[in-house]
Amino acid sequence: MYNFSTDATARKTWPVLRDSFRKHHKKATEFKSGSGGKGQKKWYHYNNLLFLLPFVEDRNSSTSSSLMEEPDME
């Protein structure tokens, strides 16, 4: 596993772990058909990082999309 002996090491490693989890979760949840539909081997840390799902799944929040919409003028 990772050795977080210093705060700086943990701060550098955490984004790598988080982004790797996001990438592997996306691959695991996309369904392919045909010859590309073969199952992929899970990433070693995937099950240990499942607690991140509520924080990484929907990166585009509804507030950012609602800012782009024009207000209703009735």
N, C-alpha and C positions, 0 to 999 in steps of 0.2 A: 504494500500500500504506500501511500505518500507520507513523507516525513515533514510535518509542519513544525520544524524546530524554531522557526522565527516567524514573527508576524508578517514580515516582508515576503517570505517564501509562501505563506498561506495566501496572501493577497495576489501573488502572481499566479499561483496554481489554481485558485478557485474559478476564475473566469474560463480557464481551459477546460476544467471538469464540467462546469455548467454548460458551456457551448457544445462540448462533446455529447453530453446527455441530450441536449436539445436536438442535435443532428441525428443521433441514434434513435431517439424516440420518434422523430419524423419518419425515418426509414422503417421503423417497426410498425407504424400505423398506416403507412401507405400500402395499398393492396395492388399488386401487379397481377396481370393475367398472362396466360400463355407460358412461354419458356422463361420469361422474366419473373414468374411468380414463385420461384423457388424460395423456401424459407432461408432467412439469413441467421447466422450465428449471433446470439446476443452479445453485446459489449460486456466485458467483465464487471464493470461497476453499475450496469443498468438497474438491476433490482435494488441495489443499495441507495440509488438516487431517485427512486420513484416518488419520494416525498416532495420533489421539486415540481411535480406536474401542475399544481395550481398556480405556480409562479411563472412557468415558462410556456405553457400551452398557447395562450392567446396573446401574442405579443402586440398585435394591433388592437388597442382598446377601443371601445365604442366612443369614448370621449374624443379621441383624435379624429375619428371619422365624422362625428357630429360637428366638429369645428369647421369642417370643409363644406358642410351643407349651408344653404342660405336659409335664413329664418322665414317662416310662413308670414306672408303679409295679407291678412284678411280684413 
